[in-house]
Amino acid sequence: MKRSTFLYQMSVLAAVAALPKTSRSNEIMANMSSGFPYKLKGVGRALELEGYYVWCNSPIMGPDNKVHVFFSRWASSKKMGGWLNGCEIAHAVADHPEAEFKVIGTVLAPRGEGHWDATTCHNPHIQYVDGQYCLFYMGNSNGKTDTKRIGLATSKSLYGPWTRADKPLLEPGAPGAWDDHCTTNPAFVKHPNGQYWLYYKSWNSNDYYNSKDPLIRGNRKYGLAISDQLTGPYKRYSADPVIDFSSLGNNNQFEDAFVWMNKGRFNMLARDMGVFDHEVGLYLDSKDGIRWNRPDIAYQALKEYTDLPPAPQHLKRYGRLERPQILFVKGKPAYLFAATQGGQYETASSFILKIT
């Protein structure tokens, strides 16, 4: 994309952000029809587990023709913030995406003092790469955001055993860099040229700790790191992020990227954080995986796909669909798995949408 075209498109998005709510809703509907090339139909909640918050649901079809989901869970006593200091990654199986999922058990749990993933294991992203199953995830060592790192566990079988790397795949950038705070929210693609591409979320520590606005804790952007081997070392493609919405103003940003390739192009789903609306998802595409077209709307707020009861007072992110992950069936996108607050236990669960 030419720089002049990109700047024009960004100025259009900035104008949309300033529109009244009704006008913005119309703009969202227009972008729905012209953006994400699939229609979505709500299936419903899954993995509503008593005593747990459930998040980050990453699905894959297994050789047993069952749907396997790797998901984050933590004790409901820790409330919503428990993902940061007490989360584990579990495994569930169903005969069909719309069938009941049975929890098999824990796959990755915090390893304790002395390990980079001592305190939490979160953000699972499952793929089959080079004849093995690869579970990318985020861990931290102190229960805080500044030690979040992306790691990898591998197995020949979806049922394990899983072998974890002793070190993270990617450390943060140098002090002062845009990504000096952490590496998290992995998205992975094996490039047609044989390289291994790891997209990651990060932000700047100074912006996080010293913001003049208490409601702003950094600006989330995405970088790209590339390796000639699955296990690394991964080197940054550039000192700059490959996707950055901060120029739109109002601290516009995004997170939860999911990347895949289709007909030689890179595609991305992500959670919007102000570009259009905090309740919708974004869709971007790219010819080379580096220069991305302007975002369109991928999916709407949860209320558009199901009847939504009133929000419980303790759930402050109610009604959003976060951490979008696609289930591919015979190589084609078939279902969208997302995480959302609520459910029968008033915690959080998976929500599944059928792609048509």
C-alpha positions in Angstrom: 0.0 0.0 0.0 1.3 3.5 -0.9 1.9 5.7 2.2 -0.5 8.3 0.8 -3.3 5.7 0.5 -2.6 4.4 4.0 -2.6 7.9 5.5 -5.9 8.7 3.8 -7.5 5.5 5.1 -6.3 6.2 8.6 -7.8 9.7 8.4 -11.1 8.2 7.4 -11.0 5.9 10.4 -10.2 8.9 12.6 -13.2 10.7 11.3 -15.4 7.6 11.9 -14.2 7.5 15.5 -15.5 11.1 16.0 -19.0 10.3 14.7 -22.0 10.2 16.9 -23.0 6.7 18.2 -25.8 6.2 15.6 -23.6 7.3 12.7 -20.8 5.0 14.0 -23.2 2.1 14.1 -24.1 2.7 10.5 -20.4 2.8 9.6 -19.8 -0.4 11.4 -22.6 -2.1 9.4 -21.1 -0.8 6.1 -17.7 -2.2 7.0 -19.3 -5.5 8.0 -20.6 -5.9 4.5 -17.4 -4.9 2.8 -14.8 -6.4 5.1 -14.5 -9.9 6.6 -15.4 -12.2 3.7 -17.6 -14.5 5.8 -20.9 -14.4 7.5 -21.2 -15.4 11.2 -24.0 -17.2 13.0 -24.0 -17.5 16.8 -23.9 -21.1 18.0 -23.7 -20.4 21.7 -21.5 -20.7 24.8 -19.2 -23.6 25.5 -16.9 -24.6 28.4 -19.0 -23.0 31.1 -17.1 -24.4 34.1 -18.2 -24.0 37.7 -15.5 -22.4 39.8 -13.5 -21.1 36.8 -13.1 -18.3 34.4 -12.4 -19.6 30.9 -10.6 -17.6 28.2 -8.4 -17.9 25.1 -10.1 -20.9 23.3 -7.8 -22.2 20.5 -9.4 -25.0 18.4 -8.0 -27.6 16.1 -9.3 -30.7 14.3 -7.5 -33.9 15.5 -6.7 -37.0 13.5 -9.5 -38.7 15.5 -12.0 -36.3 13.7 -12.8 -34.6 17.0 -12.5 -31.0 17.9 -9.7 -30.2 20.4 -9.7 -26.9 22.2 -6.8 -25.6 24.3 -8.0 -22.9 26.7 -7.1 -20.8 29.6 -8.7 -21.2 33.0 -8.2 -19.9 36.5 -10.1 -20.1 39.8 -13.1 -17.8 40.0 -12.0 -16.8 43.4 -9.2 -14.8 41.7 -11.8 -12.9 39.7 -11.2 -11.6 36.2 -7.6 -10.5 36.9 -6.6 -14.1 37.8 -5.3 -14.7 34.3 -2.2 -12.8 35.2 -1.2 -14.6 38.4 -2.7 -18.1 38.5 -3.9 -19.3 35.1 -3.3 -22.7 33.5 -3.9 -24.1 30.0 -6.4 -27.0 29.7 -7.6 -29.3 27.0 -11.2 -30.2 26.0 -12.6 -32.4 23.3 -15.9 -32.7 21.4 -17.3 -34.8 18.6 -18.4 -31.7 16.7 -17.9 -27.9 17.2 -21.6 -27.6 18.2 -21.5 -30.6 20.6 -20.6 -30.6 24.3 -17.0 -30.3 25.2 -15.4 -32.7 27.7 -12.5 -31.4 29.7 -9.6 -33.8 29.5 -7.3 -32.0 32.0 -4.5 -29.5 32.5 -1.8 -29.3 29.8 0.4 -26.5 31.1 0.4 -25.2 34.6 2.7 -22.5 36.2 6.1 -24.2 36.9 7.0 -22.2 40.0 10.0 -20.2 41.1 13.0 -20.2 38.9 11.0 -20.6 35.6 10.1 -17.9 33.1 6.5 -19.3 33.3 6.5 -19.6 37.0 3.3 -17.7 37.8 0.9 -18.1 34.9 0.3 -19.9 31.5 -2.1 -18.1 29.2 -2.9 -17.2 25.6 -2.8 -20.7 24.1 -2.6 -20.9 20.3 -2.4 -24.4 18.8 -1.1 -25.4 15.4 0.2 -28.5 13.6 3.6 -27.6 12.2 6.3 -29.9 10.8 4.7 -33.1 11.9 4.1 -32.1 15.5 1.6 -30.1 17.5 2.8 -26.7 18.6 1.2 -24.9 21.5 2.3 -21.3 21.6 1.5 -19.5 24.9 2.3 -16.7 27.2 3.9 -17.2 30.7 5.2 -14.8 33.3 7.5 -15.1 36.3 6.2 -12.5 38.8 2.4 -12.3 38.3 2.8 -9.0 36.5 2.8 -7.7 33.0 6.5 -6.9 32.7 7.6 -10.5 32.7 5.1 -11.7 30.1 6.9 -13.8 27.5 5.9 -16.0 24.5 6.9 -19.6 24.8 6.3 -22.9 23.0 5.4 -26.5 24.0 5.4 -29.4 21.5 4.0 -32.9 21.3 3.5 -35.6 18.7 -0.1 -36.1 20.0 -2.8 -33.7 21.0 -3.1 -35.8 24.2 0.5 -35.2 25.1 3.0 -35.5 26.6 4.1 -31.9 26.0 7.7 -30.7 26.1 8.2 -27.0 27.0 11.1 -24.9 26.0 13.3 -23.8 28.9 13.5 -20.2 27.6 10.9 -17.9 25.9 10.9 -17.6 22.1 11.2 -13.8 22.2 12.4 -11.4 24.8 11.2 -7.7 24.9 13.0 -5.0 23.0 15.7 -2.8 24.4 14.8 -0.2 27.1 13.0 2.7 25.4 11.8 0.6 22.4 8.1 0.4 21.6 8.1 -3.2 22.8 10.3 -3.0 25.8 7.6 -4.1 28.3 6.8 -7.7 27.3 6.0 -10.2 24.5 2.6 -11.7 24.5 -0.6 -12.7 22.6 1.2 -14.9 20.0 0.0 -15.4 16.4 2.0 -17.7 14.2 2.4 -18.5 10.5 4.8 -20.8 8.7 5.7 -18.8 5.7 5.6 -20.4 2.2 9.3 -19.7 2.0 9.9 -22.0 4.9 10.5 -19.4 7.6 8.6 -19.2 10.9 6.8 -15.9 11.5 5.8 -15.0 15.0 3.5 -11.9 15.5 3.4 -10.6 19.0 1.8 -7.8 21.0 3.7 -5.4 23.2 3.9 -1.8 24.4 6.3 0.7 25.9 7.0 0.6 29.7 7.3 4.4 30.1 3.9 4.8 28.5 2.5 2.1 30.8 4.0 3.3 34.1 4.1 7.1 33.6 1.0 7.9 31.6 -0.6 11.2 32.6 -4.0 9.7 32.0 -4.9 7.0 34.6 -7.2 5.3 32.1 -4.3 4.8 29.6 -1.8 2.1 30.3 0.3 2.0 27.1 -0.7 1.6 23.5 -0.9 -2.0 22.2 0.8 -2.6 18.9 2.0 -5.7 17.0 5.5 -6.6 15.9 6.9 -9.5 13.8 9.8 -11.8 14.6 11.2 -14.3 12.1 13.2 -17.5 12.5 14.7 -20.1 10.2 13.8 -22.8 12.8 10.6 -23.4 14.7 12.3 -23.1 18.1 14.3 -20.0 17.2 16.2 -17.8 17.6 13.5 -15.3 16.5 14.8 -12.0 15.2 12.7 -8.8 14.9 11.8 -8.0 11.3 12.0 -4.3 12.2 12.6 -2.1 15.2 9.1 -0.7 14.5 5.8 -2.4 14.9 4.2 -3.8 11.7 0.7 -2.6 12.9 0.2 0.6 14.9 -3.0 2.5 15.3 -1.7 5.1 17.7 -1.6 7.8 15.0 -5.4 7.8 15.0 -5.4 9.5 18.4 -7.6 8.8 21.4 -5.2 5.9 22.3 -6.7 3.7 19.6 -5.1 0.3 19.6 -5.8 -3.4 19.2 -4.9 -6.9 20.5 -5.6 -10.6 20.2 -4.4 -11.1 16.7 -5.0 -14.3 14.8 -3.2 -14.7 11.5 -3.6 -17.2 8.7 -2.9 -17.5 5.0 -5.5 -17.9 2.2 -4.8 -17.9 -1.5 -1.4 -16.4 -1.0 -2.5 -13.5 1.2 -2.1 -13.0 4.9 -5.3 -12.5 6.9 -5.8 -11.2 10.4 -8.5 -11.1 13.0 -8.1 -9.0 16.1 -10.0 -7.3 18.9 -10.7 -3.7 18.4 -9.7 -1.2 21.1 -11.2 2.0 19.8 -10.6 2.1 16.0 -14.3 1.5 15.4 -15.7 0.3 18.8 -14.3 -1.6 21.8 -17.0 -4.3 21.3 -16.2 -5.3 17.7 -13.5 -7.3 16.0 -11.1 -6.2 13.2 -10.2 -7.9 9.9 -7.1 -6.9 8.0 -5.3 -8.5 5.0 -1.9 -8.2 3.5 0.0 -9.3 0.4 3.3 -9.7 2.2 2.4 -10.0 5.9 4.2 -6.7 6.7 2.2 -3.9 5.1 -1.5 -4.4 6.1 -4.6 -2.9 4.6 -6.8 -0.7 6.7 -9.0 -2.6 9.1 -12.7 -3.5 8.4 -15.2 -5.0 10.9 -14.9 -8.8 11.3 -17.6 -9.3 13.9 -20.0 -7.3 16.0 -20.8 -7.2 19.7 -22.0 -10.4 21.4 -25.6 -9.1 21.6 -25.8 -9.4 17.8 -25.4 -13.2 18.0 -27.4 -14.2 21.1 -29.9 -12.9 23.7 -27.8 -11.3 26.3 -29.0 -10.9 29.9 -28.2 -7.8 31.8 -24.5 -7.4 32.8 -23.5 -8.6 36.3 -22.0 -5.7 38.2 -18.6 -7.3 38.7 -18.0 -8.0 34.9 -16.7 -4.8 33.4 -15.9 -6.3 29.9 -19.3 -7.9 29.4 -20.6 -8.2 25.9 -17.3 -8.3 24.0 -15.9 -11.2 22.0 -12.2 -11.4 22.6 -9.3 -13.6 21.6 -10.8 -14.7 18.2 -9.4 -18.1 17.0 -10.6 -20.0 13.9 -11.3 -23.7 13.6 -10.3 -24.9 10.1 -12.1 -27.9 8.7 -10.6 -29.5 5.6 -8.5 -26.4 5.2 -11.3 -23.9 5.3 -12.5 -21.5 8.1 -15.5 -23.2 9.7 -16.0 -21.8 13.2 -14.9 -18.8 15.1 -14.1 -19.4 18.8 -13.9 -16.4 21.1 -13.8 -15.6 24.8 -16.5 -13.6 26.6 -17.6 -12.8 30.1 -20.8 -14.1 31.5 -22.5 -17.4 31.4 -24.4 -19.4 33.9 -21.7 -19.0 36.6 -21.2 -15.2 35.8 -17.5 -15.7 35.1 -16.3 -16.2 31.5 -16.6 -18.9 28.8 -16.0 -19.7 25.2 -18.5 -18.5 22.6 -18.7 -20.2 19.2 -19.9 -18.7 15.9 -20.4 -20.7 12.7 -18.7 -19.3 9.6 -20.9 -19.4 6.5 
